[in-house]
C-alpha cells in the first residue's frame, strides 16, 4: 500500500510539473527532428523547464539518427519520446509479444518470428539479450538545440519479487557541429519464481562531430548481465493442473530444477567512424528549422548587446557617483532609433499612379527622370535581395569521401554453480580441484578488433550523379580463451589446467552501390568477400530497393530485401570446453538466402510482408535429457548438449499482415503472421502468431492524451526451443520422451497510457486473464508471471 501511495504521489508531482511546462504534445518529423509546434501559441514560449521565473528563452528541438556500421552513413530515426506503445517498451516479451522468454524481466529471449530474428553473432552467449544490448548500427546519436534529459522508470511488484528498470539519457551540443551524451540503463528483476533474479546494466557515452568536410562518431559502452538460473519448474502441472496437488503453491514456493547457478556476462565496446570529404560550396535556402534557429540566435545576440550596454552605463554612473536609473535608461533606449520597417515622412516625391486601369489593377507610373524615386526603387530592390540572401546558406556538397571505421569488442562469460543436482549432467569432463565436487566455474573470453577503410564517390553532387559508389577493405583480428585440462597419471578424471588461446584473422573486400535521394525509387546493393584468413571463402551479398507512388488517392509503397550469406558458424560452435559440455567440431560454412517483399498502403494502414528463407548447413544446439518422476516432481537427469549441422536445405515461408483500423476515437491494430518450416524438428516455429491491440484514444482539456485499451498476443502450440542454462542459449528438444509443446494460450494486458506534454506515464495490468489451469509458458518449463500491476513514467525536459 505504501508503494502504491508513493507512486500515486509521484504521478501527481510530475503531472503538476508537466502542466507548468509550456509546449503541446511533441511529435517527431519525418527527418527525425523532435520539436513542439504548440510553442508559438503560448505566451511562455521557450521558457526553461526548471526555472520559469528567469523568463529565459530556451530553443527546443532534437534530431536523432543511426549510422551504417561500415561507412558511417546517417539515417534519420524517431526519438524514444512518444507515448504510443510506451506501456509495452519495458516488456521482455517484446513490443508485440513476439519473443519467447523465461518469464522474468530481463531474462534470455528468442524471437518466434524468424525473419525478425537477429542473425547469430560471434559471441553467441549474448544473443539472448539482444533487446538490452544496442549494437552501433542501432544506436541513436543526437543533435540538440539545447540540453535534453530523459528519465524513465518502470516498476512492478514489491521488494521481494518485484521488478524495476531505470533509464537516464542526457544529450547536449557544443555549437552546431559537436554533439555529446550519455545513457544509463539499469534493470533488476527479483523474480516471482525461485532462483530467477536478473540484473542487467548498461552505460554508454557518445560524441559526434558533423563538419562540412570532416565528420566523426564515437560510441563507448559497458554492459553487465548477471542472471540466476533455475532450470525451470520441476513439474508443469503446478501451473496447468494445480488442483492435482494436495497443497496449494504460490509462485515462489513452486520447486525449480536448479538453485545457486548463475550466468555472468561482461562486455565493453568501442566504435569509431570518421570521414573526410572533398567537394564544393553552393547556395541553398535554409530550412524552416534553421531559420527559427538563426532568428533565435539573432535575438539572443541583440539581447546580449543591450544588456552589455546597460551594464556599461551602470558602471559609468557608479564611477561618477551617480545613482543609475534603470527605468529612465530603458525609456531612453526605447525612444532612440526607429523600427526596421519604419517609413520616414518628408518631402520625398511619391510615385504617381496612372488613371488607366489595366486588367482591373492599378499600375504605378515611374518617372525615369525623378532621381529620388529611382533611388528609392533601387533601395527597395536591394532590401528585397538582402532579405532573400539573409535566409540562404552555403551548403558544402561532398563529392568524394575517405572513410575509416574502427570497432573493438571485449567479452567475458562465466557460468558458476555451487549446487548441481545428482546426475543432472551426462558428462563430467574435468574437475576444478583434486577432489570431485559439484561446483562449476566455466569461463571464456573473446575480443575482436576490426578496421575498415573505404573510398566513396557520393551521389547527388550534380544531376548526373544518380547513385553513390563505395569500395572498402577490412581486416579483423580475433582472440579466444577457453579452459585447458590435464589428466594426471593414474587419474580417471581430468583436472583444470589453466587456459588455452586461439587467434584468428581475416581480410575482406567489397563494395556498395546505392541511391538514397529522391522520393520515388531507392536501392542499396552491397557485397563483401573474405579473401584471406580463417574465414576465407565467406561471401555476403545484400540488396534492398523501395518504390513509392500514388494510386487512387492513396500512397503505395513497395519494398524488396534479399541477401545471400555464406558464413562460417561461430567459433564457439566449433570449439567449446566446459566441465559438463565439450566439443571440437569441423563445421562447414552455412548458406542462408532470403527474399522478402513488402507492400503497404498509407491511407488504409495496411502492410503485407512475404518472406522466403533457404538455409543449408544450418547449425544449432541439440539438447538431450531425461525427466524422471520423483513424487510430485520430475528430476532432470543426463543432460547433454551437442552441436548439430543440417546437411539438407531447410526452407521457411513467412506471410505477415499488419492491418490497423480507426474510427473516431476507436483504434484496432493487428499483426498476423503465418510461418511454415520444412523441418519443424530442426527449425521449429509456430504456424500462427497474432498480436491485437484494441483501444480508444482521446484528449482531456487539450493537454492530456489518453489511450485506454486491451492488447493480446497468441501463437499456436509447437515444440519450441528449450533454454540451456549451462550455455545460456536455446536448443532443439531432441529427447522424444521429454519433448514439450508450448502455446495455444492467449495473453491479455489491460492498460491506461497517458502523455501530458513532455511527460509520459502508464498503469497496466499484465496477464489479466491469468487463472488456474492456464498454459502460460513462453519457453518449455518456464512459466510467465501471473497477474501483475505495472507502472511506468518518463519525463523529458530541456534545460
TORSETI-76246 format. One record per residue (C-alpha): x, y, z. Coordinates in steps of 0.5 Angstrom, whole numbers, plus 2048, in hexadecimal, padded with zeros to 3 digits. Each point is the difference from the previous one (the first is absolute). Example, Ala and Ser with C-alpha at 12.3 -4.5 7.8 and 13.67 -1.06 7.14 Angstrom:
8197F7810;8028077FE;
END
This chain:
800800800;806805802;8037FE7F9;7F98027FC;7FF806804;8088027FE;7FE7FF7F9;7FA804800;803806803;8067FF7FB;7FB8017FB;7FC806802;807803801;8027FF7F9;7FA8027FE;800807803;8078017FE;7FE7FE7F9;7FA805800;805805802;8037FF7F9;7FE8047FA;8007FB7FA;7FB7FC7FD;8017F87FE;8068007FD;8017FB7F9;8067FE7FC;8008037F9;8027FB7FA;807802801;8017FE807;7FF807803;7FD801806;7FC806801;7FA803803;7FB8047FB;7FC803806;805804803;7FF8067FB;7F8800803;803801807;802806804;8057FD804;8047FD7F9;8067FD801;801801808;8047FC804;7FD7FA803;804800806;800808802;7FA8037FD;801807804;8068017FC;7FC8017F9;8067FD7FC;7FE7FE7F9;8027F97FF;8017FD7F9;7FD7F9800;8017FB7FB;8047FA7FF;8027FB7FA;8027F9800;8037FC7FB;8037F9800;8067FE7FC;8037FB7FB;8057FC804;8047FF7FA;8008077FD;7FD805805;7FA8027FB;7FB803804;7F97FE800;7FA804804;7FD7FD805;7FA801805;802802807;7FD7FC806;7FC805803;7F97FE7FD;7FA7FE804;7FE7FB7FB;8017F8803;804803806;7FD7FB804;8037FA7FC;807803800;8027FD806;7FD7F97FF;8057FB7FF;7FB7FC7FB;8018067FB;7FC8067FE;7FB7FB7FD;8017FA804;8057FC7FA;8057FE805;8017F9804;802802807;8027FC806;7FA805804;804805804;8028077FE;8078007FC;8007F87FF;8037FD7FA;7FC8007FA;7FF7FE7F9;7FB8037FA;7FB7FB7FE;7FF8047F9;8067FD7FC;8018067FB;801805806;8057FB804;807803800;8057FD7FC;8057FC805;805803803;8077FE801;800800808;7F97FC800;7FF801807;7FE807800;7FB7FE7FA;7FA7FF805;801807803;7FF8047F9;7FB804803;804803805;8078017FC;7FF8057FB;8057FF7FA;8048067FD;7FB8007FA;7FA800804;803806805;7FC8077FF;805805800;7FE807802;8008087FE;7FC804804;7FE808800;801800808;8027FA805;7FB7FB801;7FF7FB806;7FB7FA7FF;7FF7FC807;7FC7F97FF;7FE7FC806;7FB7FA800;7FE7FB806;7FC7FB802;7FF7FB806;804801807;807800802;8007F8801;7FE7FE7F9;7FE8077FC;8048037FA;8038067FF;8038047FA;803807800;8038037FA;8038077FF;8028047FA;8048067FF;8028047FA;8038077FE;8038037FB;806805800;7FF8047FA;7FD7FD7F9;8057FB7FF;8017FD807;7FB7FB803;8017FC806;7FC7FC805;8007FA805;7FB7FB801;7FF7FC806;7FB7F9801;7FF7FC806;7FC7FA800;7FE7FC806;7FB7FA800;8007FD807;7FB7FA7FD;7FA7FD802;8037F9800;8057FE804;8088017FE;7FE8047FA;802807801;8038047FA;805806801;8028047F9;804806800;8028057FA;804806800;8018047F9;8048067FE;8008037F9;8028067FC;7FF8027F9;8038067FC;7FD8027FA;8048057FC;8008027F9;8067FC7FE;8017FB806;7FB7FC804;8017FB805;7FC7FC805;8037FD806;7FC7FB805;8027FD806;7FC7FB804;8017FB806;7FB7FA801;7FF7FB806;7FB7FB801;7FF7FB806;7FA7FB7FF;7FF7FB805;7FE7F97FD;7FA7FC803;8007FB7FA;7F8801800;7FB7FD805;8007F8802;7F97FF7FD;7FC8047FB;7FA7FD804;801805805;7FD8057FB;7FC7FC7FC;7FD7FC805;801803807;7F97FC802;8047F9800;805802806;7FE800807;802806802;8008077FC;8068037FE;8028087FF;8058027FA;806800805;7FE7F9803;8007FC7FA;8067FC7FF;8058017FB;8067FC7FD;806804802;802805805;806803801;8028017F9;8028067FC;8028027F9;804807800;8028047FA;804806800;8028037F9;8038077FE;7FF8037F9;8048067FD;7FD8027F9;8038067FC;7FF8027F9;8028067FC;8018037F9;8038067FD;7FC8027F9;8038047FA;7FA8057FD;7FE8077FE;7FB805803;7F98027FD;7FB805803;7F97FD802;7FA802804;8007FF808;7FB7FB802;7FA803805;8047FD806;8078037FE;7FC8077FF;7FD7FF807;8077FF803;8038057FD;7FA805802;8017FE807;8088017FF;7FF8077FE;7FB802805;8057FD805;8068047FE;7FC806800;7FD7FF807;8077FF802;8038067FD;7FA804803;8027FD807;8078027FF;7FF8077FE;7FB800806;8067FD805;8058057FD;7FB806801;7FF7FE807;8087FF801;8018077FE;7FA803804;8047FD806;8068037FE;7FD807800;7FD7FE807;7F98017FD;7FA7FB801;7FF7FC7FA;7F88017FE;7FF7F97FC;7F98027FE;8028077FD;8057FD7FD;7FC7FA7FC;7FB8067FF;8058047FC;8037FA7FC;7F97FE7FE;7FE8077FD;8078007FD;8017FE7F9;7FA7FD7FC;7FD7F97FE;8037FD7FA;7FA8017FC;7FE807801;7FF8057FB;803807800;7FB8057FF;8028067FC;8008047F9;8027FA7FC;7FC8007FA;7FB7FA800;7FF7FC7FA;7FB8027FB;7FA7FB7FE;7FD7FF7F9;7F9801800;8007FB7FB;7FD7F9803;8037FA7FC;7FD7F9802;7FD803806;806802804;804807800;8078017FE;805805802;8038057FC;807800800;8038077FE;8077FE7FE;803807801;7FE800807;8077FE803;7FD800807;7FA7FB7FE;8057FC7FC;805800806;7FA7FD805;7FE7FB7FB;8087FD800;800800807;7F97FC800;8037FB7FC;807800804;7FC7FF806;7FC7FA7FD;8067FD7FE;803801806;7FA7FC803;8017FB7FC;8077FF801;7FF800807;7FD7F9800;8057FD7FC;8057FC802;8077FD7FD;7FF7F87FF;8067FC800;7FF7FB7FA;8057FA801;8027FC7FA;8057FB803;8017FD807;8057FD803;7FE7FB806;8037FD806;7FC7FB805;8037FD806;7FC7FB804;8027FD807;7FC7FB804;8027FC806;7FC7FB803;8017FB806;7FB7FB803;8007FC806;7FB7FA802;8007FF807;7FD7FB804;8007FE808;7FB7FB800;7FE7FB7FA;7FB7FA801;8037F9800;8007FD7F9;7FE8077FD;8057FF7FA;8027FB7FC;807801800;806803804;8068017FC;804803806;800803807;803807803;8037FC805;8047FA802;7F97FD803;7FA7FF7FD;7FA805801;7FA8047FD;8038067FF;8008047F9;8048057FE;8008007F8;8048077FD;8018027FA;8038077FD;8008037F9;8028067FD;8008037F9;8038067FC;7FE8027F9;8028057FC;7FC8027F9;8038057FB;7FB8037FB;8008047FA;7F98037FE;7FE8047FA;7FA803802;7F98017FD;7FD8077FE;8058057FF;7FE8017F9;7FA7FE7FC;8047FA7FD;8027FD807;7FA7FC801;8037FB804;8067FF805;8057FB800;8057FE805;8057FB801;8047FD806;8057FB803;7FF7FE807;8057FC805;7FD7FC806;8057FD806;7FC7FC805;8027FC806;7FD7FB804;8027FD807;7FD7F9803;8027FC806;8057FA7FF;8017FA803;8047FA802;8007F9802;8057FE806;8037F97FF;7FB7FB803;7FA805801;7F97FF7FD;7FE8077FF;8048067FD;802806804;7FF8077FE;8078027FE;7FF8087FE;7FE8037FA;8027FF7F8;7FF8057FB;7FF8017F9;8018067FB;7FC8007F9;8018067FB;7FC8027F9;8018047FA;7F98027FC;7FF8057FB;7F98027FD;7FC8067FD;7FA803800;7FB8047FB;7FA804803;7FB8057FE;7FD803806;7FE8077FE;7F98027FC;7F97FE802;7FE7FA7FC;8067FB7FF;8067FE804;8047FA800;8067FD804;8057FA7FE;8067FE803;8057FA800;8057FE804;8057FA7FF;8057FD805;8077FF7FC;8057FE806;8007FD807;7FC7FB804;7F98027FC;8038017F9;7FA7FE7FB;7FB803804;7FB8057FC;7FB805802;7FB8037FA;7FB804803;7FA8047FC;7FB805801;7FB8047FC;7FA804801;7FB8047FC;7FA804802;7FB8037FB;7F9803801;7FA7FB7FE;7F8802800;801806805;8057FB805;8087FF800;8027F97FE;8077FE803;8037FA7FD;8077FD803;8047FA7FF;8067FE804;8057FA7FE;8067FD803;8057FA7FE;8047FF806;8067FA800;802801807;8057FB805;7FC7FF806;802803807;8077FE803;7FC7FD806;7FC7FB7FB;8077FD7FE;803800807;7FE800807;8037FE806;7FC800807;7FF7FB806;7FA7FD7FD;8008027F9;8057FF7FB;8017FF7F8;8058017FB;7FD8007F9;8028017F9;7FA8047FD;7FE8027F9;7FE8077FE;7F9802801;7FC8027FA;7FA805801;7FC8037FB;7FA805801;7FB8037FB;7FB805804;7FB8047FD;7FB806803;7FA8037FD;7FD806804;7FA8057FF;801806805;7F8802800;7FD7F9801;8067FF805;8027F97FD;8077FD800;8017F97FD;8077FC800;8017FA7FD;8077FC801;8037FA7FE;8077FD803;8047FB7FE;8057FD805;8067FB7FE;8057FD806;7FB803805;804800806;7FC7FF807;8017FD807;7FC7FA801;7FE7FE808;7FF7F9803;7FE7FF807;7FB7FB804;7FB803804;7FF7FA805;7FA801805;801800808;7FA801804;7FC8067FD;8078037FD;8047FE7FA;8077FF800;8048037FA;8067FB7FF;8057FE7FB;8008077FD;8058007FA;8018057FA;8027FF7F9;8018057FA;7FD7FE7FA;8008027F9;7FB7FE7FB;8027FE7F9;7FA8007FC;7FD8077FF;7FA803804;7FB8057FD;7FC804804;7FA8047FE;7FD806803;7FA8057FF;7FE805805;7FB8057FF;7FF807804;7FA803800;7FD806804;7F9803801;7FE806802;7F9803801;800807804;8037FE807;8007F97FF;8067FC7FD;8017F97FF;8077FE7FE;8027F97FE;8067FC7FE;7FF7F97FD;8067FB7FE;8007F97FD;8067FC7FF;8027F97FD;8067FD801;8027FA7FC;8047FD806;7FC801806;8047FB804;8078057FF;7FD8077FF;7F9800804;7FC8067FF;7F8801802;7FC7FF7FA;7FC806802;802806804;7FB806802;800807803;7FA804801;7FF807804;7F9803801;800807803;7FD807800;8048067FF;7FD807802;803806803;7FE803807;800808801;8048017F9;8067FE804;8007F8803;8007FB7FA;7FD7F9803;8007F97FD;7FB7FB803;8017F97FE;8017F9800;8057FC7FC;8017F97FF;8057FB7FD;7FF7F97FE;8047FA7FC;7FE7F97FE;8047FB804;8067FD7FE;8077FC802;803807802;808800801;8027FE807;804805804;8077FD802;803804807;8077FD7FF;8018037FA;7FB806800;7FD7FF7FA;7FA7FC7FD;8007F97FD;7FB7FB7FC;7FD7FB804;8037F97FE;7FD7FB805;7FA7FE7FE;7FD7FD807;801807803;7FE8057FA;7FB805802;7FC8057FC;7FE807802;7FB8057FD;7F98007FF;7FF805805;7FD807800;804805804;7FC807801;802806803;7FC806802;803807800;7FF807801;8058047FC;801808801;8048067FE;800806803;8048057FC;8077FD801;7FE7FB805;7FE7F97FE;7FD7FB805;7FC7FA800;7FD7FB805;7FF7F97FE;7FD7F9802;8047FB7FC;7FD7F97FF;7F9802803;7FD7F97FD;8057FC805;7FC7FA803;8017F9803;8027FB7FA;8038057FB;8067FE7FC;803807800;8077FD7FE;8048047FB;8067FB801;8007F9802;7FF7FF808;801808801;7F9803802;7FE8077FF;7FF805805;7F9800803;7FB806800;804806802;7FF807800;8068047FD;801808800;8058047FC;8028077FF;8048047FB;802807800;8048047FB;802807801;8048067FD;805804805;
END
